[in-house]
């Protein structure tokens, strides 16, 4: 670098802040895959930058490693460098196994790069482990490691070859508070695990195991549960129920590739079996949409189903999300009428444009529903609403959307509302996100929304059926 370059006069503290913004995300330390990590590229610029980077151990703590059967493995020298330069800082690791069987796995376990990572298990703070076979979990068992004394977050992905009887049997993890498993064989209460430590739990589960899992996680605050009817055992009804006094956030994701699967029955049974008096956030998501040409599964909700659950839970629910869920606009309006404490709603119409859309699908985001959200008297629907997110797929009227958003952004400016009561106290809307997935949207009619953005409203409007077009 030129000795007279202005950047040479920056204090080391400022350089470190700049480097922190550049070196965001995990450093991939492979023999084959991609460019060198940013921290190594910056170190190669000059000796001064290298010394600054070497004095900032936090820039060396986030590492991604792949071990596959094709020889794409980490460079031992690079792994050792990151472990040395990170000093004794805690590590964030993402480890991927993709091998052909037990022989290849043993080669991985004997590789110097893997042994180096395993020898620093006492520094692991965050571990994301992606594999396929039950034996890939050996990285979390003796004799590969003896304990993970600092591990707080464990994420397990794609262990789809684990059968119902597989075991966990992990080493002690006394600080573990967050477990997440995606596309992971359903966990159940018989698995030996420090459930009582967890404050956040996200995993695939058999419906009949959910109440017991909730009971075991006595300190749980956040539950993200993924249920698929194909996993269910042959038990006609869910008789077990449980109450968890501390849980704040609940997300239920339902997936099925078969539209005839009884997803509504599963959702109804789950809601009937669970009670959370401190609940502030509720999400129900239909995760079944795969292809526009495939027949779609429908998750049906009703006012009665949701109202019974919410009445058992908190009377001060703050956030509600219903994604790709079939519910009538009248039922949704009635539900929201009983939830004046809501500050955020996220509603997505079910998909209706595919050839496989069932005839009984109901989209809640009708023009009448959008209009009901305008600020009116006797009574105001959702007086505390501050954030709104909508995905509209069935019917849309530009003027109705603009009037609704304007009534909540510029309170009492909705001049053609003769019945509006200026004494009604409501919160100002400060965030709106709208996706209009319909043909023939008149963008010219939506221009008033751009004026609201210029005035300070945080708003995003996207259109387009398949390709997303950013209007705002």
Buried (B, 14 or more C-beta within 10 A) or exposed (E): EEEEEEEEEBEEEEBBEEBEEEBEEBBBBBEEEEEBBBBBEBBEEBEEBBEBBBEBBEBBBBBBBBBBBEEBBBBBEBBBBBBEBBBEBBBBBBBBBBBEEEEBBEBBBEBBBBEBBBEBBBBBBBBBBBBBBBBBBBBBBEEBBEBBBBBBBBBBBBBEEBEEEBEBEBBEBEBBBBBBBBEBBBBBBEBEBBBEBBBBBBBBBBBBBBBBBBBBBEBBBBBBBBBBBEBBEEEEEBEEEBBBEBBBBBBBBBBBBEBEBEBBBBBBBBBBBBBBEBBBBBBBBBBBBBEBEBBBBBBBBBBEBBBBBBEBBBEEBBBBBBBBBBBBBBBBBBBBEBBBBBBBBBBBBBBBEBEBBBEEBBBBBBBEBBBBBBBBEEEBBBBBBBBBBBBBBBBBBBEBBBBBBBBBBBBBEBEEBEEBEEEBEBBEBEEBBBBBBBEEBEBEEBEBBBEBBEEEBEBBBBBBEEEEEEBB
